Amino acid sequence: MPFDIKDPNYKEKIEDSFYRQDFMNLMGVKLTRVEPGFVEVQLDYKDDLTQQHKYFHGGVIGALADTVGGYAAFTLTPPDSTVLSVEYKLSFLNPGDGEKLIARGEVIKAGKKLSTCSANAYVVKDGLEKICATALVTIMNFYNKSDH
């Protein structure tokens, strides 16, 4: 879907913001793809990120879904803007059983104040990608950083 790009330096804005997130750095999440209205991140398996069955923890999956939804929306905002999650609904479709977790966020509708995004999380096991969760993410756009 073609989007109106309000910041020609959107990639740098996303990278700068993303790598300032201590939580993403703590987990080892890597930003792997940034396009207008789309963001992808990847996370390698670590025992510290699992639940009792040694699958990726649902909180980790949810955090990545929230993150890619927000950054997908952020790619379409003006230079003097920021975003903040309003809500997300996450549905688990399969266990997070894999060597890597990939999350992809995509803008469904970019609004003036609110943007609606989809986010899907996939696990990679033995070289095959399998969806493990899907989310609908609502993002609030702040068009002046002094507004928050």
Short mmCIF file of the C-alpha atoms (twelve columns), coordinates in Angstrom:
data_MODEL
# 
_entry.id   MODEL 
# 
loop_
_atom_site.group_PDB 
_atom_site.id 
_atom_site.type_symbol 
_atom_site.label_atom_id 
_atom_site.label_alt_id 
_atom_site.label_comp_id 
_atom_site.label_asym_id 
_atom_site.label_seq_id 
_atom_site.Cartn_x 
_atom_site.Cartn_y 
_atom_site.Cartn_z 
_atom_site.pdbx_PDB_model_num 
ATOM 1   C CA . MET A 1   0.000  0.000   0.000  1 
ATOM 2   C CA . PRO A 2   1.446  3.433   -0.898 1 
ATOM 3   C CA . PHE A 3   1.842  5.784   2.063  1 
ATOM 4   C CA . ASP A 4   2.515  9.492   2.412  1 
ATOM 5   C CA . ILE A 5   6.063  9.724   3.767  1 
ATOM 6   C CA . LYS A 6   6.230  12.803  6.009  1 
ATOM 7   C CA . ASP A 7   9.850  12.330  7.094  1 
ATOM 8   C CA . PRO A 8   12.451 11.552  4.398  1 
ATOM 9   C CA . ASN A 9   14.789 10.411  7.208  1 
ATOM 10  C CA . TYR A 10  12.278 7.964   8.664  1 
ATOM 11  C CA . LYS A 11  14.746 5.037   8.653  1 
ATOM 12  C CA . GLU A 12  17.301 6.912   10.731 1 
ATOM 13  C CA . LYS A 13  14.532 8.101   13.088 1 
ATOM 14  C CA . ILE A 14  13.363 4.514   13.614 1 
ATOM 15  C CA . GLU A 15  16.887 3.129   14.116 1 
ATOM 16  C CA . ASP A 16  17.810 5.875   16.585 1 
ATOM 17  C CA . SER A 17  14.643 5.385   18.636 1 
ATOM 18  C CA . PHE A 18  14.726 1.597   18.503 1 
ATOM 19  C CA . TYR A 19  18.283 1.215   19.746 1 
ATOM 20  C CA . ARG A 20  17.593 3.595   22.661 1 
ATOM 21  C CA . GLN A 21  15.091 1.071   24.072 1 
ATOM 22  C CA . ASP A 22  16.840 -0.626  26.969 1 
ATOM 23  C CA . PHE A 23  14.301 -3.471  27.047 1 
ATOM 24  C CA . MET A 24  14.847 -4.410  23.392 1 
ATOM 25  C CA . ASN A 25  18.633 -4.214  23.951 1 
ATOM 26  C CA . LEU A 26  18.359 -6.378  27.082 1 
ATOM 27  C CA . MET A 27  16.559 -9.113  25.144 1 
ATOM 28  C CA . GLY A 28  18.891 -8.832  22.141 1 
ATOM 29  C CA . VAL A 29  16.251 -7.793  19.591 1 
ATOM 30  C CA . LYS A 30  17.610 -6.636  16.223 1 
ATOM 31  C CA . LEU A 31  15.891 -4.267  13.818 1 
ATOM 32  C CA . THR A 32  16.115 -6.028  10.456 1 
ATOM 33  C CA . ARG A 33  13.826 -4.181  8.043  1 
ATOM 34  C CA . VAL A 34  12.295 -0.695  7.866  1 
ATOM 35  C CA . GLU A 35  10.050 0.486   5.040  1 
ATOM 36  C CA . PRO A 36  7.194  2.999   4.883  1 
ATOM 37  C CA . GLY A 37  4.436  1.490   7.036  1 
ATOM 38  C CA . PHE A 38  6.419  -1.683  7.781  1 
ATOM 39  C CA . VAL A 39  8.979  -2.835  10.364 1 
ATOM 40  C CA . GLU A 40  10.576 -6.213  11.101 1 
ATOM 41  C CA . VAL A 41  12.612 -7.316  14.123 1 
ATOM 42  C CA . GLN A 42  14.331 -10.588 14.998 1 
ATOM 43  C CA . LEU A 43  15.303 -12.230 18.261 1 
ATOM 44  C CA . ASP A 44  17.475 -15.297 18.705 1 
ATOM 45  C CA . TYR A 45  16.422 -17.959 21.208 1 
ATOM 46  C CA . LYS A 46  17.821 -17.669 24.731 1 
ATOM 47  C CA . ASP A 47  16.736 -19.704 27.757 1 
ATOM 48  C CA . ASP A 48  16.184 -16.408 29.622 1 
ATOM 49  C CA . LEU A 49  13.304 -15.578 27.263 1 
ATOM 50  C CA . THR A 50  11.286 -18.767 27.719 1 
ATOM 51  C CA . GLN A 51  8.445  -20.091 29.783 1 
ATOM 52  C CA . GLN A 52  8.278  -23.483 31.554 1 
ATOM 53  C CA . HIS A 53  8.086  -25.506 28.306 1 
ATOM 54  C CA . LYS A 54  11.151 -23.686 26.908 1 
ATOM 55  C CA . TYR A 55  9.074  -21.877 24.274 1 
ATOM 56  C CA . PHE A 56  9.451  -18.113 23.785 1 
ATOM 57  C CA . HIS A 57  7.455  -16.513 26.600 1 
ATOM 58  C CA . GLY A 58  4.149  -14.917 25.640 1 
ATOM 59  C CA . GLY A 59  5.299  -11.638 27.188 1 
ATOM 60  C CA . VAL A 60  8.301  -11.584 24.869 1 
ATOM 61  C CA . ILE A 61  6.091  -12.290 21.861 1 
ATOM 62  C CA . GLY A 62  3.652  -9.568  22.937 1 
ATOM 63  C CA . ALA A 63  6.455  -7.059  23.476 1 
ATOM 64  C CA . LEU A 64  7.763  -7.637  19.958 1 
ATOM 65  C CA . ALA A 65  4.273  -7.369  18.440 1 
ATOM 66  C CA . ASP A 66  3.666  -4.086  20.275 1 
ATOM 67  C CA . THR A 67  7.066  -2.784  19.198 1 
ATOM 68  C CA . VAL A 68  6.735  -3.528  15.476 1 
ATOM 69  C CA . GLY A 69  3.224  -2.091  15.399 1 
ATOM 70  C CA . GLY A 70  4.444  1.128   16.971 1 
ATOM 71  C CA . TYR A 71  7.477  1.470   14.761 1 
ATOM 72  C CA . ALA A 72  5.488  0.709   11.612 1 
ATOM 73  C CA . ALA A 73  3.240  3.664   12.510 1 
ATOM 74  C CA . PHE A 74  6.273  5.796   13.416 1 
ATOM 75  C CA . THR A 75  7.677  5.424   9.873  1 
ATOM 76  C CA . LEU A 76  4.775  7.562   8.616  1 
ATOM 77  C CA . THR A 77  4.952  10.466  11.077 1 
ATOM 78  C CA . PRO A 78  6.614  13.881  10.641 1 
ATOM 79  C CA . PRO A 79  10.162 14.532  11.896 1 
ATOM 80  C CA . ASP A 80  9.013  16.299  15.093 1 
ATOM 81  C CA . SER A 81  6.712  13.474  16.164 1 
ATOM 82  C CA . THR A 82  6.615  10.438  18.350 1 
ATOM 83  C CA . VAL A 83  4.203  7.569   18.974 1 
ATOM 84  C CA . LEU A 84  2.800  5.672   21.922 1 
ATOM 85  C CA . SER A 85  0.783  2.451   22.103 1 
ATOM 86  C CA . VAL A 86  -2.852 2.835   23.092 1 
ATOM 87  C CA . GLU A 87  -3.769 -0.849  23.058 1 
ATOM 88  C CA . TYR A 88  -3.097 -4.171  21.440 1 
ATOM 89  C CA . LYS A 89  -4.976 -7.438  21.235 1 
ATOM 90  C CA . LEU A 90  -2.757 -10.474 20.869 1 
ATOM 91  C CA . SER A 91  -3.894 -13.938 19.843 1 
ATOM 92  C CA . PHE A 92  -1.571 -16.913 20.156 1 
ATOM 93  C CA . LEU A 93  -1.913 -19.302 17.227 1 
ATOM 94  C CA . ASN A 94  0.938  -21.750 17.886 1 
ATOM 95  C CA . PRO A 95  3.550  -22.216 20.611 1 
ATOM 96  C CA . GLY A 96  6.659  -20.042 20.360 1 
ATOM 97  C CA . ASP A 97  8.789  -23.123 19.700 1 
ATOM 98  C CA . GLY A 98  11.827 -22.190 17.636 1 
ATOM 99  C CA . GLU A 99  15.398 -20.957 17.383 1 
ATOM 100 C CA . LYS A 100 14.395 -17.448 16.373 1 
ATOM 101 C CA . LEU A 101 11.425 -15.127 16.767 1 
ATOM 102 C CA . ILE A 102 10.540 -12.716 13.950 1 
ATOM 103 C CA . ALA A 103 7.915  -9.997  14.304 1 
ATOM 104 C CA . ARG A 104 6.563  -7.918  11.431 1 
ATOM 105 C CA . GLY A 105 4.360  -4.874  11.836 1 
ATOM 106 C CA . GLU A 106 2.362  -3.220  9.108  1 
ATOM 107 C CA . VAL A 107 0.168  -0.133  9.050  1 
ATOM 108 C CA . ILE A 108 -3.432 -0.879  8.132  1 
ATOM 109 C CA . LYS A 109 -4.614 2.739   8.427  1 
ATOM 110 C CA . ALA A 110 -2.497 5.779   9.188  1 
ATOM 111 C CA . GLY A 111 -4.690 8.376   10.844 1 
ATOM 112 C CA . LYS A 112 -3.970 11.898  12.050 1 
ATOM 113 C CA . LYS A 113 -4.158 10.964  15.743 1 
ATOM 114 C CA . LEU A 114 -4.438 7.165   15.747 1 
ATOM 115 C CA . SER A 115 -2.923 4.549   13.504 1 
ATOM 116 C CA . THR A 116 -4.077 0.943   13.282 1 
ATOM 117 C CA . CYS A 117 -1.472 -1.714  12.621 1 
ATOM 118 C CA . SER A 118 -1.254 -5.461  12.322 1 
ATOM 119 C CA . ALA A 119 1.607  -7.394  13.845 1 
ATOM 120 C CA . ASN A 120 2.488  -11.021 13.290 1 
ATOM 121 C CA . ALA A 121 5.075  -13.034 15.173 1 
ATOM 122 C CA . TYR A 122 6.745  -16.087 13.665 1 
ATOM 123 C CA . VAL A 123 9.074  -18.709 15.058 1 
ATOM 124 C CA . VAL A 124 11.793 -20.226 12.905 1 
ATOM 125 C CA . LYS A 125 12.577 -23.874 13.582 1 
ATOM 126 C CA . ASP A 126 14.774 -26.043 11.357 1 
ATOM 127 C CA . GLY A 127 14.764 -23.271 8.770  1 
ATOM 128 C CA . LEU A 128 10.950 -23.078 8.522  1 
ATOM 129 C CA . GLU A 129 8.910  -20.047 9.533  1 
ATOM 130 C CA . LYS A 130 5.626  -20.654 11.390 1 
ATOM 131 C CA . ILE A 131 3.215  -18.039 12.699 1 
ATOM 132 C CA . CYS A 132 2.836  -18.122 16.472 1 
ATOM 133 C CA . ALA A 133 0.820  -14.951 17.192 1 
ATOM 134 C CA . THR A 134 -1.088 -12.135 15.565 1 
ATOM 135 C CA . ALA A 135 -2.019 -8.747  16.995 1 
ATOM 136 C CA . LEU A 136 -4.066 -5.668  16.224 1 
ATOM 137 C CA . VAL A 137 -2.203 -2.619  17.535 1 
ATOM 138 C CA . THR A 138 -3.527 0.927   18.017 1 
ATOM 139 C CA . ILE A 139 -0.904 3.671   18.100 1 
ATOM 140 C CA . MET A 140 -1.324 7.311   19.152 1 
ATOM 141 C CA . ASN A 141 0.571  9.857   17.062 1 
ATOM 142 C CA . PHE A 142 2.033  12.900  18.814 1 
ATOM 143 C CA . TYR A 143 2.763  15.554  16.217 1 
ATOM 144 C CA . ASN A 144 4.639  17.826  18.571 1 
ATOM 145 C CA . LYS A 145 7.056  16.309  21.085 1 
ATOM 146 C CA . SER A 146 6.072  18.955  23.636 1 
ATOM 147 C CA . ASP A 147 2.536  17.483  23.712 1 
ATOM 148 C CA . HIS A 148 3.583  14.595  25.980 1 
# 
